[in-house]
């Protein structure tokens, strides 16, 4: 059982890298299976199809970001900075979300984003709004969307400048300071 779990984790990691780099259409199951050290038949047995594998990868990435960067509604500037840092160390989620928008669902709720993932965040923002720690003239959904968008300003699919973990530490600190200030000015009374 442990070997099967480890094989699945290797497969999800290899698939995340492949999908992030090439998108859903451009990803090749042969490369994924080879990188993970599993055979294609097993992969299809677990996930049914390349699309099923992509769905599993996206869900795993979403779960990981929720666990790695929990929302702190009482410190939205700090949350935005933590997201920025997570995009530096694990840029796959942003790339996978971008491919999802390009190849699957260009509008509406992001596939794989469940109420289980978002409701606690929205509720935490609403509580912070009622307590006067977050502006209350915006809907909690909109506050959450704005923070995520601002955190991705220098993310892997930025239209202006995509930061990398190898950038000068002073540049990262300057960006964190700017991000913290903008989120505070926009969303903290």
C-alpha positions, -999 to +999 in steps of 0.1 A: +000+000+000+028+024+008+045+017-025+013+025-043+009+057-024+045+067-031+040+059-068+009+080-069+027+109-053+056+106-077+030+105-106+012+136-093+046+155-089+057+145-124+023+153-139+023+187-121+057+196-137+046+184-171+012+201-171+027+233-157+053+234-185+031+223-214-005+227-205-032+200-208-030+196-246+008+198-248+015+174-219+025+139-229+015+109-207+047+090-219+069+117-204+048+118-172+049+080-168+086+079-175+094+107-150+073+091-123+086+056-129+051+041-134+036+025-165+009+042-184-016+014-178-013+019-140-017+057-145-049+052-165-061+027-139-057+053-112-070+084-130-089+071-161-075+096-186-050+125-190-079+149-181-086+128-150-049+130-141-049+168-146-079+171-123-061+152-096-030+173-100-050+206-098-069+193-067-036+183-050-020+216-058-050+235-044-050+214-012-013+220-008-016+258-011-044+259+014-023+239+038+009+258+031-005+293+031-036+295+053-056+326+050-051+351+078-080+375+074-067+397+103-034+401+083-043+403+047-010+420+038+009+392+055-012+366+036-005+383+003+032+382+010+030+345+020+013+338-013+040+357-032+066+336-014+047+304-022+046+313-059+084+316-058+090+282-043+061+263-060+050+281-091+031+251-105-003+261-091-003+294-108+007+279-141-018+251-138-046+276-130-035+296-161-036+265-183-070+257-169-083+291-179-067+289-213-077+254-222-108+245-201-128+272-184-120+308-193-147+323-170-165+316-138-153+297-107-120+279-111-126+241-116-115+222-085-121+252-062-146+238-038-168+254-012-147+233+013-116+253+002-132+287-001-161+290+024-138+292+054-118+320+037-149+340+028-162+335+063-129+346+079-129+377+057-166+385+066-157+381+104-127+405+099-150+429+081-176+428+110-148+434+135-135+464+115-102+449+105-110+447+067-129+472+046-166+463+046-177+480+013-164+450-007-179+415-008-157+389+009-153+372-025-140+403-040-116+410-011-102+374-016-099+378-054-081+411-051-056+397-025-048+367-048-044+389-078-021+413-060+000+385-047+004+373-082+017+406-095+052+391-100+039+355-103+049+330-130+024+343-156+028+380-149+022+403-179+050+426-167+077+408-148+078+372-135+099+369-103+120+338-096+135+324-064+169+332-078+163+370-080+183+393-058+170+391-022+167+429-021+143+427-050+121+402-032+121+424-001+112+455-022+083+435-038+071+422-004+072+457+011+052+471-019+027+442-018+022+446+020+016+484+016-008+481-014-029+454+003-030+474+036-039+506+018-066+490-003-082+466+022-074+475+058-093+505+073 
